[in-house]
């Protein structure tokens, strides 16, 4: 029988205490379960806004920021996402400049995602059995090391357009980063449910998406112009500094609750997670639709350097501007999602995927710079709806003891979908990037419309 989300079903919970703002300590899990969230501010309509401006926090859109621990998490993710968005521009542009091949671009996406696919399952078990703060901190510091190492390879001349065979260094870096992401991303997603209460979950997830999209709006364009002005090695050193800022916020965050899973071993826990999902048709339906959305919409980002260089005829600054404009659309979508009530979320997820498919189709076949920019606004809006609603629905309907493992399946989808990115890149070399990306986008529209009419369980989800 399918289970509705019941915080009271948490079993075998090891609940360390956390002292917040010097006001004494109490079990972290208790705060999350009762709706108060960690630090007592995350539940519906708490009255103590901490040090954030009261007028801003009085808006329901920003209510989760009343929670002091969520603010630390928010700050840590800001630094991490700023570095990730800068890396997206730098890595894609550099490998295309070095190799000149769409297939190599796809190979890099595959190298980044294969370890995400294999390690995210273990990352989900890790999220359910360890302190998520510690998992996140180790992951952030590992990304710092990778960024510094890549920058040094460029500075000392081992990596660059003057060495056409040096693209393998970026492939190795992508493999390492994918491993880190696979291990830490389930904890990054699952920890939100431990910090805030059920009623604040969609608001907190939407604010996290808003933060990501604000970074996506600013950092790619800034990163592109930074590369033009100072070079690729300097952007990697700047990323390293951002990772350190992220680590500082994470160090200040108190521990959250730990679900203690004992006696089955890692493989047994993974198998238990799969068995749980098979008995939950709602969770299964959300995982399937988000898989198809990501599979059919993701390739455009990895292949964007080809659009900017060969079709729209703009440089690094133009590439960053396109990504930033999509970030503006995603930012607007996140603000709307954070303000909406907990209703019609299944229908909105499907409608968002239709919007995403239509916008991507129009962008793919456009040769006009201004029209392409306009379409990227709607691409960002559709992506924001998919990320916020898919994440929220999964966390809302999962029980606490399986939260990390279910979110690892959600993260594992991104590893699988990079197979789509790789084949889209190969097709781009054969039939052209416009038909490669545009064809997938048209298929996304068809699947989304069919889902809306023939999968009422998903359409009717609140």
DAMO-V336687 format. One record per run of one state. SS is the DSSP state (2 for helix, 1 for strand, 0 for the rest). FROM is the first residue (numbers start at 1). LEN is the number of residues. Records with the same first field share a line. If there is no record, write none. Layout:
BEGIN
SS = FROM-LEN  FROM-LEN
END
This chain:
BEGIN
0 = 1-6  10-3  15-2  20-5  34-4  41-13  58-2  67-1  100-2  130-2  156-11  196-2  231-1  253-5  260-5  279-2  298-1  312-4  340-5  365-4  398-2  432-1  455-1  460-3
2 = 7-3  28-6  38-3  54-4  60-7  68-32  102-28  132-24  167-29  198-33  232-21  265-14  281-17  299-13  316-24  345-20  369-29  400-32  433-22  456-4
1 = 13-2  17-3  25-3  258-2
END
